[in-house]
Amino acid sequence: MKKYFYIIAFFCFILTIVSSSCNSSKTASNATISDEEKVAFNQVEGDTITISSDKTEYEITIIEPGFNAWLISTARPEGYYSQSFLENRNNIYVTEWNLRTNQPFNFNPNLYELQINYDRNIDYGYEVNYKLYNYFIFFQRKYNQRLGSFIPRI
């Protein structure tokens, strides 16, 4: 009987350590928001950016205050990420985004208003994928959301 007590105590100890380390990583991501990001996040004027590619007929329009300023001042420059990296992350983020638009009682319907029609089998080009990816990073950091298992970093 004493043996089982030690095993249970050991698992409780491990569970406590794991849960405390998980909580610290969530708060650490919020502490790294720069002053430039705070300025972009606090903009209230409408910022409209159109994402399109000269090579394809696909286009995305984002109306989000501060996104364009954030993209210019904070985001990694074009060419930093490979197109396959951007496509893989966008697929994950779009899937989670669309799940949340279908659950207005569980997620804020003011944040997740419209579904995103993104097909992983279509080549949208680098620019579309780059700006869509950065919008997801901007959105997650501004509204303290997590659309995947990745911490939204710059």
CORUR-V9506 format. One record per pair of residues at least 12 apart in sequence whose C-alpha atoms are under 7 Angstrom apart, sorted by the first residue. I is the first residue (numbers start at 1). J is the second residue. If there is no record, write none. Layout:
# CORUR-V9506
i;j
I;J
I;J
This chain:
# CORUR-V9506
i;j
29;151
37;70
37;74
40;66
40;67
40;69
40;70
41;66
41;142
43;65
43;66
44;65
45;65
46;63
46;64
46;65
47;63
47;64
47;65
47;66
47;67
47;68
48;61
48;62
48;63
48;64
49;61
49;62
49;63
49;68
50;62
51;128
51;131
52;127
52;128
53;125
53;127
53;128
56;124
58;124
67;138
75;134
75;154
76;154
83;126
86;129
86;130
86;133
87;129
90;133
91;120
92;148
93;147
93;148
94;116
94;118
96;147
97;112
97;147
98;115
98;116
100;112
101;113
101;114
101;115
137;152
140;152
